[in-house]
Amino acid sequence: MAQLWGGRFTKEMDKLVYEFNASISFDKKFFEQDIEGSIAHVVMMEKQGILTCEEKDAIVKGLTGIRKDVEDGKLSITEEYEDIHSFVEANLIERIGDTGKKLHTGRSRNDQVALDMKLYIRSEVVQIAENLKDLLETLLSIMEKNLTTYMPGFTHLQKAQPTTLAHHMGAYFEMFKRDVLRLEDIYKRMNYCPLGSGAFAGTTYPLDRAYTSALMGFEGPTLNSMDAVADRDYVIEFLAALSTIMMHLSRFSEEIIIWNSNEYRFVEIDDGFSTGSSIMPQKKNPDIAELVRGKTGRVYGALMSILTTMKSLPLAYNKDMQEDKELTFDAITTVKNCLTLFHGMLSTMKFNQKIMEESATKGFTNATDAADYLVNKGVPFRDAHGIIGQLVLYCIEKNCSIDALSIDELKNFSPLFEGDVYDTISLKTCVEKRLTMGAPSKKAMEEVIRINKEFLAHIWVVERY
């Protein structure tokens, strides 16, 4: 078909070139945004006297009719069109005649696609923030139920000190809370409207860009038309935020995979989120966690792609920027799917509290508290550290824990050990005496939960206009 921009050209575009240049196969995702932006543009032009009321009404009626027909399946977005803008405009002209040709007055495909991309990304930022809110609510529920579920904490994948499941889940709550705050920050920074920037130098038509911006829920118009059509910072920031979300999901998945192993048995994943083996009948595999971990690199790839695309582009718009879409769309779909599936897996997962507590009693997780006991008796910490190190070696040889030793055995390492040491190094005491903000004691965690409930009660939510 003839191109909407074809007046300058004397022959048809080569078919292979046309297909290489076309974006309809993926930018048809922008259909709703393209209609929305077009209606706002037309309403503004009538207000400014660029279009008559009759022309505005005819165009708006035509656009809403196209939208309804597509939604009802009566009209298909086919690849005979170069892009979604061409599809909308060509169908509008076919329906209402020459008045439809006035739709493009005062705008370019450059500011049009910039608007569509912003509207689309803005909507997805909100959706993913809502998905994160659901995950945070589940994490907070797990925390409330497991304030005294004792378990080993790890550094270097080695048992380090005892903690609680609430404390461990709280660490992930903080990660995903930061993810929500990042999305809020991105939304506020990107929420300025590029429409009216034209190809890159604005237009001579008396557009009211502030009015158009308000119609679509933007804070206001962008302040430089060159930057407006060439800016993809918000895509890069969004993909960076998505990559961080996936990194957090991947870390969490890795722990679930470890905890699900026969050696740990800290958790039992629901059958609905597990798979079996084609040859080993005993297997129950954590495939969802493994796939979330695996798909993280896919989202990272989208970020690397757009960074590479943008790194050497001169102002203003360049066709390279068409590459901002496909991998971004894929990354968004991947993250949304991973959040939904991970949340489902987590909300149905069973925590083996007894096994967690038994594990915390092994591996000398109370060694630091034993050293602190001696420090409180006047022993310099470095000396206490050495004494407990020797004590641990002795326990390894005997294949027992520190608190399984008799008081006489303990006194062989330091005469300062008394009967009260057993209470001091008990699992409960080791956790509950850690009262500083951010520590795992029940009292400290109750305050953290109160703060996090307050956060969720006032979490960033955008009212969809």
C-alpha positions in Angstrom: 0.0 0.0 0.0 1.0 3.6 -0.5 2.9 5.2 2.5 1.4 8.1 4.4 4.8 9.8 3.9 5.3 8.8 0.3 4.9 12.2 -1.5 8.7 12.8 -1.7 9.4 9.4 -3.3 9.2 8.4 -6.9 9.0 4.6 -6.6 7.7 2.0 -4.2 10.0 0.9 -1.4 11.7 -2.5 -1.9 9.7 -5.2 -0.1 12.6 -6.4 2.0 13.4 -2.8 3.0 9.8 -2.2 3.8 9.6 -5.3 6.0 12.9 -4.4 7.7 11.7 -0.9 8.4 8.2 -1.7 9.5 7.3 -1.9 13.2 3.7 -2.9 13.1 4.4 -6.5 14.2 5.4 -5.2 17.6 4.2 -1.6 18.0 0.6 -2.8 17.6 0.9 -3.1 21.4 0.5 0.7 21.4 -3.0 0.6 19.8 -4.7 1.9 22.9 -2.1 4.5 23.6 -2.1 5.7 20.0 -5.9 6.2 20.1 -5.7 7.9 23.5 -3.0 10.3 22.3 -4.8 11.1 19.1 -8.1 11.9 20.9 -6.3 14.2 23.3 -4.5 15.9 20.4 -7.7 16.5 18.5 -9.6 17.8 21.5 -6.8 20.3 22.1 -6.7 21.4 18.4 -10.4 22.1 18.5 -9.9 24.2 21.7 -7.2 26.1 19.9 -9.3 26.8 16.8 -7.1 24.6 14.6 -10.0 22.2 14.0 -13.7 23.0 13.9 -16.0 21.4 16.5 -17.5 19.3 13.7 -14.1 18.1 12.5 -13.1 17.2 16.1 -16.4 15.3 16.7 -16.0 13.4 13.4 -12.4 12.4 14.2 -13.1 11.4 17.8 -16.1 9.4 16.6 -14.0 7.7 14.0 -11.2 6.9 16.5 -13.5 5.5 19.1 -15.2 3.4 16.4 -11.8 2.0 15.3 -11.0 1.2 19.0 -14.3 -0.6 19.5 -14.0 -2.6 16.3 -10.5 -3.8 17.2 -11.6 -4.7 20.7 -14.7 -6.5 19.4 -12.6 -8.4 16.8 -14.3 -6.8 13.8 -11.1 -5.1 12.7 -7.6 -6.7 12.7 -4.3 -4.9 13.0 -2.5 -6.4 10.0 1.0 -6.1 8.8 0.1 -4.4 5.5 0.6 -1.2 7.5 4.0 0.1 8.4 3.3 0.9 12.0 0.4 1.4 14.4 0.2 5.1 13.6 -0.3 4.3 9.9 -3.0 1.7 10.7 -5.0 4.2 12.8 -4.7 7.1 10.4 -5.4 5.0 7.3 -8.5 3.5 8.8 -9.7 6.8 10.0 -9.4 8.3 6.6 -11.2 5.4 5.1 -14.1 5.9 7.6 -14.5 9.7 7.6 -12.8 10.9 4.5 -10.5 13.9 4.1 -11.2 15.1 7.6 -9.2 12.2 8.8 -6.2 13.6 7.1 -6.2 16.5 9.6 -5.5 14.1 12.5 -1.7 14.5 11.9 -1.8 18.3 12.0 0.8 19.7 14.4 2.5 16.4 15.2 5.1 14.0 13.8 5.5 10.2 14.1 8.6 11.1 16.2 6.6 12.8 19.0 3.7 10.4 18.4 5.8 7.2 19.1 7.5 9.0 22.0 4.1 9.6 23.5 2.9 6.1 22.9 6.0 4.6 24.5 5.7 6.8 27.5 2.0 6.1 28.0 2.7 2.3 27.7 5.7 2.3 30.0 3.9 4.5 32.5 1.0 2.0 32.7 3.4 -0.9 33.1 5.3 0.9 35.9 2.0 1.1 37.8 1.1 -2.6 37.1 4.4 -3.9 38.2 4.3 -1.8 41.4 0.9 -3.3 42.1 2.4 -6.8 41.6 5.1 -6.0 44.0 2.6 -4.7 46.6 0.9 -8.1 46.5 4.2 -9.8 47.1 5.0 -7.5 50.0 1.7 -8.2 51.6 2.5 -12.0 51.5 6.0 -11.4 52.9 4.6 -9.4 55.7 2.1 -12.1 56.5 4.9 -14.7 56.7 6.9 -12.4 58.9 4.0 -11.9 61.4 3.5 -15.7 61.7 7.2 -16.5 62.2 8.5 -14.1 64.8 9.9 -17.0 66.8 10.6 -19.5 64.1 14.3 -19.9 64.7 16.7 -20.8 61.9 20.3 -20.4 61.1 21.5 -17.3 59.4 24.3 -17.6 56.9 27.3 -15.8 55.5 29.4 -17.3 52.7 26.7 -20.1 52.7 28.1 -21.1 56.1 26.0 -21.1 59.3 26.8 -17.9 61.1 24.4 -16.9 63.8 20.8 -17.8 64.7 18.0 -15.6 63.4 14.3 -16.1 62.6 12.3 -16.7 59.5 10.6 -13.4 60.1 13.9 -11.6 60.0 15.0 -13.5 56.9 11.8 -12.7 55.1 12.1 -9.1 56.3 15.3 -8.8 54.3 13.4 -9.5 51.1 10.7 -7.2 52.1 13.2 -4.4 52.2 14.5 -5.3 48.7 11.1 -5.3 47.1 10.1 -2.2 49.0 13.1 -0.4 47.4 11.9 -1.7 44.1 8.5 -0.1 44.6 10.2 3.2 45.6 12.4 3.0 42.4 9.3 2.6 40.3 7.7 5.6 42.0 10.7 7.7 41.3 10.8 6.6 37.6 7.1 7.4 37.2 7.5 10.9 38.6 10.6 11.7 36.4 9.1 10.3 33.2 5.6 11.8 33.6 6.1 14.7 31.1 4.4 14.8 27.8 6.4 14.8 24.5 3.4 15.4 22.2 3.7 18.7 20.3 7.4 18.4 19.9 6.9 17.5 16.3 9.8 15.9 14.4 12.2 17.7 16.8 11.7 21.5 16.5 8.1 21.9 17.6 5.5 23.3 15.3 4.1 26.7 14.1 0.5 25.7 15.0 -0.7 27.3 18.3 -0.8 24.0 20.3 -1.7 24.1 24.0 0.8 21.5 25.1 -0.1 22.0 28.8 -3.7 21.2 28.1 -2.8 18.1 26.1 -0.6 17.0 28.9 -3.3 17.4 31.5 -5.8 15.4 29.4 -3.5 12.4 29.6 -2.5 12.8 33.2 1.0 14.2 32.7 2.6 16.7 35.0 3.2 19.0 32.1 4.9 19.2 28.7 8.5 18.4 28.1 10.7 21.5 27.9 12.9 20.7 25.0 11.5 19.3 21.8 14.8 17.8 20.7 15.2 15.9 23.9 11.6 14.9 24.0 11.7 12.8 20.8 15.2 11.5 21.4 14.8 10.6 25.1 14.7 7.0 26.1 16.2 7.5 29.6 12.9 6.4 31.1 13.1 3.1 29.2 16.6 2.5 30.4 15.7 3.4 34.0 12.7 1.1 33.9 14.7 -1.8 32.5 17.3 -1.1 35.2 14.5 -1.3 37.8 13.2 -4.5 36.2 16.7 -6.0 36.2 17.0 -5.2 39.9 13.6 -6.8 40.6 14.7 -9.9 38.8 18.0 -9.9 40.7 16.0 -9.9 43.9 13.7 -12.6 42.7 16.7 -14.6 41.6 18.4 -14.4 44.9 15.2 -15.4 46.7 14.7 -18.3 44.2 18.3 -19.5 44.8 17.6 -19.7 48.6 14.3 -21.5 48.0 16.1 -24.0 45.7 18.7 -24.6 48.4 16.1 -24.8 51.2 14.1 -27.2 49.1 17.0 -29.6 48.8 17.1 -32.9 50.6 20.0 -31.7 52.7 18.1 -28.7 54.0 14.4 -29.5 53.9 13.5 -26.0 55.2 10.6 -25.7 52.8 8.1 -27.8 50.9 7.0 -26.3 47.6 3.4 -26.9 46.7 2.8 -29.6 44.0 1.2 -26.9 41.8 4.6 -25.1 41.5 6.8 -28.2 41.2 7.6 -30.7 38.5 8.8 -34.3 38.5 11.5 -36.2 36.6 10.9 -38.2 33.4 13.2 -41.0 34.8 13.5 -40.6 38.6 10.1 -41.1 40.2 11.2 -39.7 43.6 12.0 -36.2 42.3 10.1 -33.1 43.0 11.9 -30.2 41.3 11.7 -26.5 42.1 11.3 -25.6 38.4 9.5 -22.3 39.0 12.3 -21.0 41.2 14.9 -22.2 38.7 13.1 -20.6 35.7 12.8 -17.3 37.6 16.5 -17.5 38.3 17.2 -18.4 34.7 15.0 -15.6 33.1 16.9 -12.9 35.0 19.6 -12.9 32.3 16.9 -12.3 29.7 15.8 -9.1 31.4 19.4 -8.0 31.9 19.9 -8.5 28.1 17.1 -6.0 27.3 18.8 -3.4 29.5 22.2 -4.0 27.8 20.5 -3.8 24.4 18.9 -0.4 24.8 22.1 1.0 26.5 24.1 -0.1 23.5 21.5 1.2 21.1 21.5 4.7 22.7 25.2 5.1 23.4 26.2 6.8 20.2 23.0 8.4 18.8 23.3 12.1 17.9 20.3 14.4 18.4 17.5 14.1 17.6 15.4 11.1 16.5 17.2 8.2 14.8 15.6 5.0 13.4 17.9 3.0 15.7 15.5 4.0 18.5 12.9 1.6 17.1 14.9 -1.1 18.8 13.7 0.2 22.2 10.5 -1.8 21.9 10.7 -5.6 21.3 13.1 -6.5 24.1 11.4 -4.0 26.4 8.1 -5.7 25.8 9.6 -9.1 26.4 11.3 -7.9 29.6 8.0 -6.5 30.9 6.1 -9.7 30.2 8.9 -11.8 31.7 9.0 -9.7 35.0 5.2 -9.7 35.3 5.0 -13.5 34.8 7.9 -14.1 37.2 6.3 -11.9 39.9 3.0 -13.7 39.5 4.4 -17.2 39.6 6.9 -16.5 42.3 4.2 -15.0 44.5 2.0 -18.0 43.9 4.8 -20.3 44.9 5.7 -18.3 48.0 2.1 -18.0 49.2 1.5 -21.8 49.0 4.9 -22.8 50.4 5.2 -24.7 53.7 8.0 -23.8 56.1 9.4 -26.7 58.1 9.8 -24.8 61.3 11.1 -27.7 63.4 13.8 -28.6 60.9 14.8 -25.0 60.7 15.2 -24.7 64.5 17.1 -28.0 64.7 19.5 -26.7 62.0 20.1 -23.5 64.0 21.2 -25.6 67.0 24.0 -27.1 64.8 26.9 -25.5 63.2 27.9 -23.4 66.3 25.7 -20.5 65.5 25.9 -19.5 69.1 29.7 -19.2 69.1 29.6 -15.4 68.9 27.3 -15.3 71.9 29.7 -17.6 73.8 32.5 -15.2 73.1 30.3 -12.2 74.2 29.6 -14.1 77.5 33.4 -14.1 78.2 33.7 -10.4 77.2 31.0 -9.6 79.7 33.2 -11.4 82.3 36.1 -9.0 81.5 37.9 -11.0 78.8 39.1 -8.9 75.9 37.1 -9.8 72.8 40.2 -10.9 70.8 41.1 -13.4 73.6 37.5 -14.5 73.9 37.4 -15.1 70.2 40.5 -17.4 70.5 39.1 -19.3 73.4 35.8 -20.1 71.7 37.7 -21.0 68.5 39.5 -23.7 70.5 36.3 -24.7 72.1 34.7 -25.2 68.7 37.6 -27.4 67.6 37.1 -29.5 70.7 33.3 -29.8 69.9 34.1 -30.9 66.4 36.3 -33.7 67.6 33.6 -34.8 70.0 30.8 -34.3 67.4 28.7 -32.2 69.7 27.5 -28.6 70.2 28.9 -26.1 72.7 25.8 -26.2 74.9 26.1 -30.0 75.1 29.4 -29.7 77.0 29.5 -30.0 80.8 30.5 -27.0 82.9 33.7 -28.8 83.8 34.6 -29.2 80.1 33.8 -25.5 79.6 36.0 -24.5 82.5 38.9 -26.3 80.9 38.9 -23.5 78.3 38.1 -20.7 80.8 37.5 -20.7 84.5 35.0 -17.8 83.9 32.4 -20.1 82.6 29.5 -20.6 85.0 26.2 -22.3 85.0 24.4 -19.2 83.5 26.3 -19.7 80.2 23.8 -22.3 79.1 20.9 -19.8 79.2 23.2 -17.1 77.5 24.0 -19.3 74.5 20.5 -20.9 74.1 18.9 -20.4 70.8 16.1 -18.2 72.1 18.5 -16.0 74.1 20.9 -15.6 71.2 18.0 -14.2 69.1 15.9 -12.4 71.6 18.6 -10.3 73.3 19.3 -8.7 69.9 17.1 -5.7 70.4 18.6 -3.1 68.2 16.4 -1.8 65.3 16.8 -4.2 62.4 17.8 -7.1 64.5 15.9 -10.4 64.7 14.4 -10.3 68.2 10.7 -10.5 68.5 10.5 -7.0 70.0 12.6 -5.5 67.2 10.7 -7.3 64.5 7.4 -6.2 65.9 8.4 -2.6 65.4 9.7 -3.3 61.9 6.4 -5.0 61.1 4.5 -1.9 62.4 6.6 0.3 60.2 6.1 -1.9 57.2 2.3 -2.0 57.7 2.4 1.7 57.7 4.3 1.6 54.4 1.8 -0.7 52.8 -1.1 1.3 54.0 0.3 4.4 52.2 2.2 2.7 49.5 2.5 4.6 46.2 -0.6 4.0 44.1 -1.5 5.9 41.0 -5.1 6.4 40.2 -5.7 5.3 36.7 -7.3 8.3 34.9 
